[in-house]
Amino acid sequence: MKSNLRGHYLVIGLCCLLTWCLNVQAACQSLPNNLCSVLPYNQTVIPNYFKHSDQSVSEAEMDGYRPMIVNKCSPVIRQFLCSLYMSKCTLYDRAIPPCRPLCERARNDCKKFLSNNNFDLKWSEKFNCNNFPPIGIALCLNENLTVVQTVTQPTNPNTTASSPARACGDLQVKKTEYTFLNIPGCAKPCHRFYFNSSQIQLASSVIGVMAILAFSCTLFIIATFLIDSQGYEYPERSVIFLVFCYCIMSLTYIIGFMAQRNIACNPSTASTNSTIHQGSGKEGCTVLFLINYFFTIASSVWWVVFSLGWYLAAGKKWVEEGINAVSHYFHLTAWLIPAILTIVVLALGKIEGDVLSGICFVNTQSSFMYGFVIAPLTIFLLIGLGFSIATLISFYRIRREMLTDNRQCDGTAEFEKLLKKIGIFAFLYVVPGIIVVSCYLYESTNQASWTAYWRQQNCRQFSLSCPATSPPASTPNLAVFIVKYIALFSFGIASGYWIGLQRILTAWKSFCRRLTAKRGEGDQDSITVSQARKIVSH
């Protein structure tokens, strides 16, 4: 009864979380029909300059200054007030304040109206023009509500237009490990790079919900193993370590989801917009990368160990004790290979934030993605698939011999059950694995064309050097990225298939009896290597 209640609470909690995720507001929202709706923009950024996170609050406060706008005390008073309360949505991830000259003109024009009006209005201290940046010092909005860039330093007459500082524009940073557009010291923008805010929010919500489901399922499997570890000998025990890797991986994505790109991106400043973090200089980003990448590779190696163990049992007729005797080699391989790859990537500093998942992973530059992600995942996936196919062939031959010789009729059903179990489990791992690798290939193959087209479309907005020729239109498909993460977490969600419902219930019933000091016996719905060997040996 308690188990059912916990299950219901979990489902209700996940549903509430999903509802919250889908209702999270993006940075930009539609501008309502109010005093600012006549201005040449239709989206406002939340929070505004005064940190209001609710448009109704901003609208109610601004409505107190309606007489100033209606009576047109200044030709720019509407622009000034709207830039504060209903800030224009721009490429930057924050509300851009009005320029000081705009404030000063509005204040000077409205002095006469404020001294003679019957509305008891005053120029609020919140509108102190000294609080707003002069033109050229920081980003601000002018009278036309256009973002005024910072003034660039005078350049050497001998400096060409292709120099890194001018080519990178507003994305120039003082960090040499950053590279973008093949320019050292250039950073990728965190917002509106390939995807807009609503697309990022949608993908983040899907990733967060899937990660929570995968973490819950894998954690429950691990807990089931801890309360009843008997009968989990190799090669079956390798499933537990495979599930453990997916559990830790899911946890990193949950952290990234909760951080909302604060880990993957660098915060914006008065003169620069938010950029995607690169390198190992940010502790939170580096730690998440170490954990996520290590267990991503480790899960692939444990898949090979699982397939190899069953091949030794079926193809080479190894007994359970023999496989257990070499299990330390399994651990050495499964933990050493990902450790080496992780150290190499960390030493090279090829770490980059991912705005969709909120964590940091291997740099998306194609050469590093191929070498440290696509290649190892593909190699381990194919090796494990090869061993699995060999295992199924060996089991099929044994089954055919059993049917031909009419041996062990009582054990044939159990043997066929084991054969089916291994086949389905391999299918549950291989199919999502192929999808994940295919999505990584799609991302790496098209990265250059996406960047070239994005640069051509946004070069003026970021003061980048525009390409001489227009590249063909090429934008990433968000659905592919979402499918990649769904496939990534699907095995973690379905991993409980190997243990089976009956075995899980038996383990927890036995655990509850031990807690209440009652002894009882429970049968286990598990076919181990020794049982399979007994069937084959007769």
Buried (B, 14 or more C-beta within 10 A) or exposed (E): EEEEEEEEEBEEEBEEBBEEBEEEEBBBBEBBEBBBEEBEBEBBBBBBBBEBEEBEBBBEBBEEBBBBBEEEBBEBBBBBBBBBBBBBBBBBBBBBBBBBBBBBBBBEBBEEBBEEBEEEBEBEEEBEBEEBBBBEBBBBBBBEBBBBBBEEEEEEEEEEEEBBBBBBBBBBBEBEBBBBBEBEBBBBBBBBBBBBBEBBBBBBBBBBBBBBBBBBBBBBBBBBBEEBEEBBBBBBBBBBBBBBBBBBBBBBBBBBBEBBBBBBBBEBEEEBBBBBBBBBBBEBBBBBBBBBBBBBBBBBBBBBBBBBBBBBBBBEEBBBEBBBEEBEEBEEBBBEBBBEBBEEBBEBBBBBBBBBBBBBBBBBBBEBBBBBBBEBBBEBBBBBBBBBBBBBEBBEEBBEEBEEEEBBEEBBEBBBEBBEBBBEBBEBBBEBBBBBBBBBBBBBEBBBBBBBBBBBBBBEBBBBBBEEEEBEEBEBEBEBBBBBBBBBBBBBBBBBBBBBEEBBBBBBBBBBBEEEEEEEEBEBBBBBBBBBBEBBEE
